[in-house]
């Protein structure tokens, strides 16, 4: 009898171990690198996305968000996802314009200069993005715009001529080209290094949102922000297609549902952040200034030049995108 009980208990232990191993084997873990601080609204939204996936799949798919460039730096994230070193990642699309011009469509100054126009541009840009990413072994999960971009500068300016010779932070091909066109001195600095660059005098001016200005405590070094509403660049969350295809049907559905929710939530968060961050900048001594008519006219000319150059490089695809966007 004792022998039978021992055999039974041994058998039960083996089954328990087998079930535990099966359960552990069934759990999938993804890394999701991102470039911005954990407190940034994009990163907060990413964490909520990961939490939603965890909950919807009953812990079957665990996504770990690595914020602030802690796993891969901003320019490395796309390649990491494409090569499978990370299963998913968040990228600023405009950062990759040199690779394919249409990645930078939402970084063209004064093309889409409001949330409504940004949504309209995304609608026509999205099929192009999905096709290109598929060719590269990836897929688009969702995209969220940054708040409208303005000019941070140490001194009051009334025209583009006042930016001549200023050390200007460039983080994308478009921001580098703006610097060249206004006669500023472009310096490549990613978001994670921006605070130090301002503190050491490497950067005296840059274009970005109120959100970035507050995240990086720009008000400690720069006291003017000109509300030019130049463009609303998008962060896109991308996934390695092989990693996604390896999921079962219900898990795939859970990821796509969480992504759709994250896109809606992220746009609302961007709008709220825009208002809140400008209030916080003001409270910390930043002068929020409406651009003069001359500065607006100067920057519009910059935008016109850049659109023309972009269309020349983007070819038929670029023309098709702009035609679709500008048609009534």
Secondary structure, 3 states (H helix, E strand, C coil): CHHHHHHHHHHHHHHHHHHHHHHHHHCEEEEEECCCCCCCHHHHHHHHHHHHHHHHCCCCEEEEEECCCCCCCHHHHHHHHHHCCCCEEEEEHHHHCCCCHHHHHHHCCCCCCCHHHHHHHHHHHHHHHHHHHHHCCEEEEEEEECCCCEEEECCCCCCHHHHCCCEEEECCHHHHHHHHHHCCEEEECCHHHHHHHHHCCCCCEEEECHHHHHHCCHHHCCCEEECCCCCCCEEEEEEEHHHHHCCCHHHHHHHHHHHHHHHHHHHHHHHHHHHHHHHHHHHCCCEEECCCHHHHHHHHHHHHHHHHHHHHHHHHHHHHHHHHHHCC
